[in-house]
Amino acid sequence: MRTFQAAIVALALGGLSATQGAAQESKQDLAKQLANPVAALISVPMQFNYDSNIGPADEGERWNLNIQPVIPLSLNEDWNLISRTIVPLIDQDDIFPGAGGQSGLGDIVQSAFFSPVEPTAGGWIWGVGPALLLPTATDELLGAEKWGVGPTAVALRQQGPWTYGGLVNHLVSFAGDSARGDINATFLQPFVSYTTPEAWTFTLQTESTYDWEGEQWNFPVVAVASKVTKIGDQLVSIGGGVRYYVDSPDAGAEGWGARVVITLLFPR
């Protein structure tokens, strides 16, 4: 009887270990999918950023919450359409001399990537499509008051725990307030990340923008660590990190900033 009981306990523990191992593997897979901007995974990142030393007098500060739902749609057995929206909620003070503080919604950027279901023979994952800038700001000092449109593209490769690639878009204004400056800007986001078996992901990237009108860079380098876990029954990725402005416009943010990211995950 004792031998039988011991066997049952061993089987139960073995099954529990296998279940935990499968769950851990699943979290690691989800973490790697999060590193892929065009993965077939519904996610809702909420990215909280803090920057300071902004404005002509370097006295301004900005708190920015970017809500970024990513929704994949299957077009057919060969192609996916990935919708990626960036909805900025902004609170800022002393950015513009004498203007005090502003809070509200900024300009929304909507992107759509047409992406093959399968990687290329060389293992590359890619997507291309349009990007649209919507003048949704609730205060004239929180947005450009311009409509903008242009192309966007992403390409990446995943090898073992590594993910590396880049995302780019170019936006040009075509309508809006004629008194505001035109938009002609290129956004570049090269990235590299490493995901551990415990579902930790360490990411290094830039989020640089070149303003062709003003001929100037906004060039922060960002380092973030995140982990896939569960809160109750909800799968989430929780992370945080820093960013440093290598270059910025005269009235742009300078020095160090901070970032916290909470992403809700909805696997298919």
Secondary structure as GFF3:
##gff-version 3
##sequence-region A 1 268
A	DSSP	alpha_helix	2	34	.	.	.	ID=ss1
A	DSSP	beta_strand	42	54	.	.	.	ID=ss2
A	DSSP	beta_strand	60	67	.	.	.	ID=ss3
A	DSSP	beta_strand	70	74	.	.	.	ID=ss4
A	DSSP	beta_strand	79	93	.	.	.	ID=ss5
A	DSSP	beta_strand	101	105	.	.	.	ID=ss6
A	DSSP	beta_strand	108	116	.	.	.	ID=ss7
A	DSSP	beta_strand	124	134	.	.	.	ID=ss8
A	DSSP	beta_strand	146	159	.	.	.	ID=ss9
A	DSSP	beta_strand	162	176	.	.	.	ID=ss10
A	DSSP	beta_strand	184	195	.	.	.	ID=ss11
A	DSSP	beta_strand	200	206	.	.	.	ID=ss12
A	DSSP	beta_strand	208	211	.	.	.	ID=ss13
A	DSSP	beta_strand	216	231	.	.	.	ID=ss14
A	DSSP	beta_strand	234	247	.	.	.	ID=ss15
A	DSSP	beta_strand	255	266	.	.	.	ID=ss16
###
